[in-house]
Amino acid sequence: MLNALQKELEHRKTDGLLRQRRLLDSPQAEHIVANGKPYLSFCSNDYLGLANHPALILAMQNAAGISGVGSGASGLVTGHHRYHDDLEKELATFVNLPAALLFSTGYMANIGVLGALVGRGDAIFADKLNHACLNDGGYYSMAEFNRFAHNDVAALEKLLKTSNAKHKLIAVDAVFSMDGDIAPLPAYLRLCEQYDAYLYVDDAHGFGVLGEHGIGSLSHFNLASPRLIYMATLGKAAGVAGAFVAGEAVVIDYLIQTAKSYVYSTPAPPALSATLSASLHLIEKGDTLRAHLQHLIVTLKANLQLKKWQLMPSITAVQPLVVGSNHAAVGLSEHLQKLGILVPAIRPPTVPVNTARLRISLSAAHSEADVIQLARAINQAESELA
Ligand SMILES: *Cc1c(COP(=O)(O)O)cnc(C)c1O
């Protein structure tokens, strides 16, 4: 087996697909030290700049002094601390849903929820560009797994119309992580009502950013329905770690009994929950941060002068710049890196063939000058490289 692994690694290397981690020697922020060098970074999902916020550092230090550092047992034994419980209630209130349950990561939440809510005889309907962990959750659930073309309401309806599955669950990213565009959630919810289906929304990139007070994608569209099951991660805009699922009380009660990644896993440390309660407070009061983020998006669009490359239409913090070939994307990313700017190149299979791109991720921690510096460097690079 080890020989086979070695060969596979060598194949990846010769195909230019071997991925390497950068070693970070600074907090996650807009200016970072990676592999020993300083960079202006457009890589993180820390959209509100909370990952290194002084109030949250203090909250974590204080909470650790009170609750200790480890949860010590699964939530159903003695690992469910008051800090976890308080945060679940606060999150449910914040997103205007009856109840919420914490998971240690978004990946665990998607696998746990899909595995618990649907199974053999049921069907999942998934957007082709969904995040990898929704796919994994789908396979793990053993439900029939149907994928439909990206944001294609008609294609989804065709599938629903002919399905005779017992329970039907539409599962989608609300904001697509590599495209930055938003799913047509109101149309999906109408289909749910028409075809007796439920809508599972993964709002990893919308929570904290979209909607009133950063409530997320449901607020962005003003959606409410007992057919909604909402998931958001807490390691992106919330700046810490973890995830939660929110919905009808019966759904949450059922997940507490049956979601294996909840039942058989040690909850994240209680101090993280206390930190997240403080983060939620900053998100709720963060209209200024979100206004600044919107200003940065406008600034980027206004300062890019592109002839061949294309910025994808996106109103979110994820601003993908499509350059086409893998070679071009990697070349541009390396060129910017030499100028002290980090922007990750995203290639197939993460995105479709010939749409290799730079995934520019903006944060409220960036200044207007940071974004202008990036736009100018890209303009200059296009005239040199494209
Ligand atoms: C990041 C992400 C996840 C996984 O969340 P983690 O907490 O990082 O495990 C799930 N879904 C989407 C759409 C994501 O972007």
The ligand as a Tripos MOL2 file, in Angstrom:
@<TRIPOS>MOLECULE
LIG
   15    15     1     0     0
SMALL
NO_CHARGES

@<TRIPOS>ATOM
      1 C1        -16.2940   25.6500    4.6670 C.3       1 LIG1
      2 C2        -17.5670   25.0210    4.2770 C.ar      1 LIG1
      3 C3        -18.0760   23.9210    4.9610 C.ar      1 LIG1
      4 C4        -17.2930   23.2160    6.0310 C.3       1 LIG1
      5 O1        -17.2830   23.9390    7.2030 O.3       1 LIG1
      6 P1        -16.0890   23.7240    8.2430 P.3       1 LIG1
      7 O2        -16.5960   24.2830    9.5030 O.co2     1 LIG1
      8 O3        -14.9120   24.4250    7.6820 O.co2     1 LIG1
      9 O4        -15.8740   22.2310    8.3150 O.co2     1 LIG1
     10 C5        -19.3230   23.4620    4.6160 C.ar      1 LIG1
     11 N1        -20.0240   24.0120    3.5930 N.ar      1 LIG1
     12 C6        -19.5430   25.0460    2.8800 C.ar      1 LIG1
     13 C7        -20.3640   25.6090    1.7760 C.3       1 LIG1
     14 C8        -18.2900   25.5770    3.1940 C.ar      1 LIG1
     15 O5        -17.8010   26.5770    2.4710 O.3       1 LIG1
@<TRIPOS>BOND
     1     1     2 1
     2     2     3 ar
     3     2    14 ar
     4     3     4 1
     5     3    10 ar
     6     4     5 1
     7     5     6 1
     8     6     7 2
     9     6     8 1
    10     6     9 1
    11    10    11 ar
    12    11    12 ar
    13    12    13 1
    14    12    14 ar
    15    14    15 1
@<TRIPOS>SUBSTRUCTURE
     1 LIG1         1 GROUP 0 **** ****
